[in-house]
Amino acid sequence: MKNKLTIIKPDPLGILKSTKKILDGASFVFLKTDEIPKISGKIKKLMTRKFDKTEQFHLTGNYKNDVQLIFLEDVVNFCYWPDPGNPKWGVEWPKGKIVKGGWFSLTACLARALKENPDILDAVYLKNLSLNDARKIFGNRNRRSIMGFKPKLPR
């Protein structure tokens, strides 16, 4: 008999509810709960190590905020390829520095947004984010739209 997921914590964004059916139907998946402290220690070590200048992660230095920022980066990850003949998506951050292309532009946008508004790491704030605010966060230097940027609006 398969275990059924019981949601015991508030789920304001509906993430647990939306994945419940998949988790309830999962086979051959289990967690070694005794291994969680070991893997979390490895993750923390990676999160707190010093990065060289070629790695543009824009971490905050606050462990909890860094975890939230990385989660946000993964959640909003999208396709960066421009239509043929169009320039790459690029952003200016910090002022005077043009960041071109994909992941680095995404992290620059979020670093800029975090500097302007620390609430972007707050799930309740993000849940109520307007389309206009999202456009400001992901605004680019050449005012072109981001290919694949189709925000999910409430129905």
Residue, then its C-alpha position, 0 to 999 in steps of 0.5 A: m500500500k502506498n503512503k498518502l501525503t498529508i499536508i500539515k503546514p499552511d500552503p499559501l501558494g498551493i504548491l503542496k496541493s498541486t504536487k499531492k497527486i504525483l507524490d501520492g502515486a510515486s513508487f520506489v521513492f523514499l527519503k533516508t531521514d537519517e541522511i538529511p543532516k549530512i546532505s544539508g551540511k553539504i548544501k550549507k558548505l556550498m552556500t557559504r563558500k567564497f566564489d571566485k569573480t567569474e561566478q556571478f551568483h549575486l548572493t546576499g551573504n545571509y544563508k536564509n535569503d540566499v536559499q530563498l533567492i536561489f529558489l526564486e531563480d529556479v522558479v522563474n527560470f525561462c527560455y532566453w533564446p531570442d527569435p532569429g535576427n533579434p539581439k540577446w536579452g540583456v540587462e544593465w546591472p550594476k549601472g553601467k555594466i551590461v549583462k548579456g545572455g540567459w542565466f546571467s541576465l536573470t540573476a542580474c535582474l533579481a539582484r537589481a530587484l532585491k536591491e530595490n525591494p527586499d520583499i521580492l524574497d517574500a512569498v506573499y509579496l510574490k503571490n500578489l505581484s502585478l504584471n507591471d511589477a514583473r515587467k519592471i523586475f525583468g526589464n532589459r536594456n533594449r526594451r525588448s520582451i523576453m522570449g517565453f515570458k508569459p506570466k501566469l495570471p490568476r484565472 
